[in-house]
């Protein structure tokens, strides 16, 4: 008999292993996208059979082509990935603590850690903080996006939705503040849906109006 589980509980299992031929196909696919795309997202853990520096090598490849890369990973793939200076990363608090090797008990320490990463050549660090919203830190600004309270139906895909919303804002030429609003609203949209999907665009736009963005320089 299986124990009763809450809807928020997750079951995680190892993914499929990747063969060298799979990586070659992936790199060819990326190369085919280069002429028409300016942004690339590398996200998730690396599969079995893939070395921890693989994201770093992909970032170097994309940087050389003049593309902007957002890396959304954790552990050693994230640690090695940032050595190749992606334009942005999106860790959560736990992932950022693991990356910098110390506890981050308050907003000031999170901002200091993010700024330390910017000093290594990154252009933007987005730190998701669950119900406390997210920090969007660049060399010129530090913003805290605070979402309204909503009924959370599923956390699946919320981080990916935040990344997608942030990049959509950048592609639309929005300011950092409005990109932060769209990113946070997109995450809210995922939280209010069952499964990895977003509500209609007008719902996400309405969430944007409810997200508070303020300077968080400390």
Buried (B, 14 or more C-beta within 10 A) or exposed (E): EEEEEEEEEEEEEEEEEBEEEBBEEBEEEBEEEBEEEEBBBBEBBBBEEBEBBBBBBBBBBBBEBEBBBBBBBBEBBBBBBBBBBBBBBBBBBEBBBBBBEEEBEEBEBBBBBBBEBBEEEBBBBBBBBEEBBBBBBBEEBBBBBBBEEEEBBBBBBBBBBBBBBBBBBBEEEBEBBBBBBBBBBBBBBBBBBEEEEBBEEEBBEBBBEBBEBEEBEE
